[in-house]
Amino acid sequence: MKSLKERGAIFSGLGVKAIIHGMGTTTRYGGTMMHPEVVQSMVEASQCLVDMDELNHKAGEVVARATGAEAGMVCAGSAAGLLLQAAACMTGTDPAKIFRLPDTTGMKNEIIIHKAHRFHYDQAYRAAGAKLVEVGNPKVTQPWMLEEDITEKTAAIAYIIGPWFANEGTMMFGSYPALPLPQVLEIARRHGVPVIVDAASTLPPADNLQKFTRQGADMVIYSGGKGLRGPQSTGVLCGKKHLIEAALANASPNFAIGRGAKVCKEEIIGLLTALELYLKRDHEADMRNWRAQAQLIVDAVAEVRGIRAVVEQHDVNRGVPEAVLYFGKDWKGPSGMEVVAALREGDPPVYISQGGYSDEIWINPHNFVEGDAKLVAERLRAALLRKG
């Protein structure tokens, strides 16, 4: 493989530095690197024109098979998927309602969301004209609270899957901060209300690609430019056929609320190629490779006094083994923030995460290529042992 300097030449011509991305698949730093086969398929797709409606529907058939859903589509990233989820649940395929968005006067326009699930991206629901109704509080949600909030104005219940949100398996004060998804689905089913799931960053593990559909979620969104390693500005939206048809009606090439979230033919083909490759990958081998890279970094700093370094892996959203450093009370060196800054200021810049606390550092090898883990380990150790 070419060196980072060679691979980043097209950016250096603009005065932009190529980086080693040790923060997982963060959009702000480029997401992930596409497979060469994905890039080649996009080049081929650029050499002719097609009917976009036909392509959208045929691509949806591929998405449906891959996700185990009734139907699917390729959308312009996860945030666009949230917009289309909200629009579909409020308008159906009614052209009059579709034309009026984001004015939802007189429609079912309320989306219930756990207080513990409020996040930056829920603006995408509101951009479609939805009104968010919070249920519970950051520490406690009881089933009766959700039941009480469902009214004739309820268009959907939103459910967010991720490490920053209290979901399944987390119980506090005798109740969940957010009700487990199966319980939400059961309540929603009794009231005839669809459940829309944001599972944007839940791949890996690969089983999540069908998990939430199997559980009964009505619509699920996944990022195309993270674990799937497709184009950064794509997403996979799957679910019940009537809702996907409504989402397509609200999307480009139609003149609708989703027109601005256009997906070009090259990106659609690229995403389908990435999805096909993902289904064929040896995911266990990927995990072994990531764990080995994380372990290499841990081993490099294991004897640094005051630092506890371990390999950690979480089931949801951070499903890749990571090297995690904890700063002990007897640590006398630079702070976590200073270490992170030192790596970014080097050549090449290395981007790693300061954890949930100031005395944590996380290094995710998802985007590492050959030699990156060794370089990061050396730079990290040097930064930790730096004097003054």
Secondary structure as UniProt FT lines:
FT   HELIX           4..7
FT   HELIX           9..12
FT   TURN            13..15
FT   STRAND          20..21
FT   HELIX           27..29
FT   HELIX           36..45
FT   TURN            46..47
FT   HELIX           52..67
FT   STRAND          71..75
FT   HELIX           78..91
FT   TURN            92..93
FT   HELIX           95..100
FT   TURN            101..102
FT   TURN            105..106
FT   STRAND          110..114
FT   HELIX           115..117
FT   HELIX           120..122
FT   HELIX           123..127
FT   TURN            128..129
FT   STRAND          131..135
FT   HELIX           143..149
FT   TURN            152..153
FT   STRAND          154..160
FT   TURN            163..164
FT   TURN            168..169
FT   TURN            173..174
FT   STRAND          175..176
FT   HELIX           181..191
FT   STRAND          195..198
FT   TURN            200..201
FT   TURN            206..207
FT   HELIX           208..215
FT   STRAND          219..223
FT   TURN            227..228
FT   TURN            232..233
FT   STRAND          235..239
FT   HELIX           241..249
FT   TURN            252..253
FT   TURN            259..260
FT   HELIX           265..280
FT   HELIX           283..301
FT   TURN            302..303
FT   TURN            305..306
FT   STRAND          307..312
FT   STRAND          322..327
FT   TURN            329..330
FT   HELIX           336..345
FT   STRAND          350..351
FT   STRAND          353..354
FT   TURN            358..359
FT   STRAND          360..364
FT   TURN            366..367
FT   TURN            370..371
FT   HELIX           372..384
//
